[in-house]
Amino acid sequence: MRKNKLVMIFIFLPLLSFGNIFETNCLQCHTVNKQLEMFMSRYLLKYSSEKEVQKAIFLYLKNPKEETSIMPMGFLNRFGIKEKSTLSDNELKNAIWLYYKKFAPQARLQ
């Protein structure tokens, strides 16, 4: 029984830290859920699959450019281009995974 509890702790402990990565690094600036929902909608319209959306977000955050942004020019003129992420690849992928799970419409229906 004790061994099962330890296994469960080691499985779920990293998931808790991913939530903190998302909250600490993304929600500092993106405090309005509607904004995050809008970003997700735009990514889903352009890339459609979970894998492609997460890949596109990852590539954009690693090297943000106007050409790779999903936002319209008016938005970019007002807010500018996001600064390059300082998270490790693993941290960034996990934060993006959590963002997708929280804000993708199909994920919220489950």
Order of alpha helices (4+ residues) and beta strands (2+ residues): alpha-alpha-alpha-alpha-alpha-alpha
